Amino acid sequence: MSSSTSTSTLPSGLAVLRTFPDVLFIPEIIFGGLVWILVASSKVLAPMLQGWVMFVSVFCFVMSFSLLCLYFCGVHGGGGSCWVTLDAICHSTAALFYLSAAVLEAYTTYSLGFSILLARQYRENIPAVVFAFVATLLYVIHQVFSLLRWKSS
């Protein structure tokens, strides 16, 4: 894989799948979709907390998929400064959102662990917590390298 952090341009076409950190779009979409599915299929015991987790997972899924499609199509025209800035802002926002969502989902799941009656919901929420933290890690890595690319642009 070639490193896109040494240049200030964004890849287009299939080069998105060969450059780092843009190759992280695929696992971000996969793990974000898994969080979305797992939270949607679980019983909602804390609507405000799990509502935020659902919003974050859907928002980040749509944002990542949209950026991936735009990069594939080459809409950015080689990655002007505004597109590099947009990429850095989007991934910084997604990393912050996912960190808060993962912590809230972990708190909700931890709270369920004290009740024997809610053991099934507890077991259903554990994978959502794990995948939320994996998605957080992916977005943080993408954020760091996007900010490095932004700084060099």
C-alpha positions in Angstrom: 0.0 0.0 0.0 1.3 3.4 -0.8 1.0 6.1 1.8 -1.3 9.0 1.1 0.0 10.9 4.1 3.1 12.0 2.3 1.0 13.9 -0.2 -1.8 16.4 0.3 -4.1 14.9 -2.4 -7.0 12.5 -2.0 -7.1 9.4 -4.1 -9.8 8.8 -6.7 -11.1 5.6 -8.4 -9.8 2.3 -7.2 -6.8 4.1 -5.7 -9.0 4.6 -2.7 -8.7 0.9 -1.9 -4.8 1.1 -2.2 -4.0 4.1 -0.1 -3.8 4.5 3.6 -5.8 5.8 5.5 -8.6 5.7 2.8 -8.6 2.0 2.8 -10.1 2.2 6.3 -13.4 3.3 4.7 -14.3 -0.4 4.1 -13.9 -1.6 7.7 -15.5 1.6 9.0 -18.6 0.9 7.0 -18.6 -2.8 7.9 -18.2 -2.3 11.7 -20.5 0.8 11.7 -23.1 -1.3 9.9 -22.7 -4.1 12.5 -23.2 -1.6 15.3 -26.3 -0.2 13.6 -27.8 -3.7 13.1 -27.0 -4.9 16.6 -28.4 -1.8 18.4 -31.5 -1.8 16.1 -32.1 -5.5 16.9 -31.7 -5.2 20.7 -34.3 -4.3 23.2 -34.2 -0.6 24.0 -34.0 -0.2 27.7 -32.4 3.3 27.8 -33.9 5.2 24.8 -31.9 8.3 25.1 -28.5 6.5 25.4 -29.2 3.9 22.7 -30.9 6.5 20.5 -27.6 8.4 20.4 -25.7 5.2 19.6 -28.2 4.6 16.8 -27.9 8.1 15.4 -24.1 8.0 15.5 -23.9 4.6 13.8 -26.3 5.6 11.0 -24.7 9.1 10.6 -21.2 7.7 10.4 -22.3 4.9 8.1 -23.9 7.3 5.6 -21.0 9.8 5.9 -18.4 7.1 5.2 -20.3 5.5 2.4 -21.0 8.9 0.8 -17.3 10.0 1.0 -16.2 6.6 -0.4 -18.6 7.0 -3.3 -17.5 10.6 -4.0 -13.8 9.5 -3.9 -14.5 6.6 -6.2 -16.2 8.9 -8.7 -13.4 11.5 -8.5 -15.8 14.3 -7.6 -13.1 16.0 -5.6 -10.9 16.5 -8.7 -7.7 15.4 -7.2 -8.2 16.7 -3.7 -8.2 20.4 -3.4 -7.5 22.0 0.0 -11.3 22.2 0.8 -11.7 18.4 0.2 -8.8 17.5 2.4 -10.2 19.8 5.1 -13.6 18.2 4.7 -12.1 14.7 5.1 -10.3 15.8 8.3 -13.4 17.4 9.8 -15.6 14.4 8.9 -13.3 11.9 10.5 -12.6 14.0 13.5 -16.3 14.4 14.1 -16.9 10.7 13.5 -14.2 9.7 16.0 -15.6 12.0 18.7 -19.2 10.8 18.1 -18.2 7.1 18.0 -16.1 7.5 21.2 -19.1 9.0 23.0 -21.5 6.3 21.6 -19.2 3.4 22.5 -18.9 4.7 26.1 -22.6 5.1 26.4 -23.3 1.7 24.9 -20.8 0.2 27.3 -22.4 2.0 30.2 -25.8 0.7 29.2 -24.6 -2.8 28.8 -22.7 -2.7 32.1 -25.9 -1.5 33.9 -27.7 -4.6 32.4 -25.2 -6.9 34.0 -26.5 -6.4 37.5 -29.9 -7.8 36.7 -30.5 -11.6 36.3 -33.8 -10.8 34.5 -32.0 -8.9 31.8 -29.2 -11.4 31.0 -30.4 -11.9 27.5 -30.3 -8.2 26.7 -26.9 -8.1 28.3 -25.6 -10.8 26.0 -27.1 -9.0 22.9 -25.5 -5.7 23.7 -21.9 -7.0 24.3 -21.2 -7.4 20.6 -22.5 -3.9 19.9 -20.1 -2.6 22.5 -17.1 -4.5 21.1 -17.9 -3.4 17.5 -18.5 0.2 18.6 -15.0 0.4 20.1 -13.5 -1.2 17.0 -15.3 1.4 14.9 -14.0 4.1 17.2 -10.5 2.8 16.9 -10.8 2.8 13.1 -12.2 6.3 13.0 -9.5 7.6 15.3 -6.7 6.1 13.2 -8.3 7.6 10.0 -8.7 10.9 11.8 -5.0 11.0 12.8 -3.8 10.4 9.3 -6.4 12.7 7.8 -5.2 15.4 10.1 -1.6 14.7 9.0 -2.7 15.0 5.4 -4.5 18.2 6.1 -1.5 19.6 7.9 0.7 18.9 4.9 -1.7 20.4 2.4 
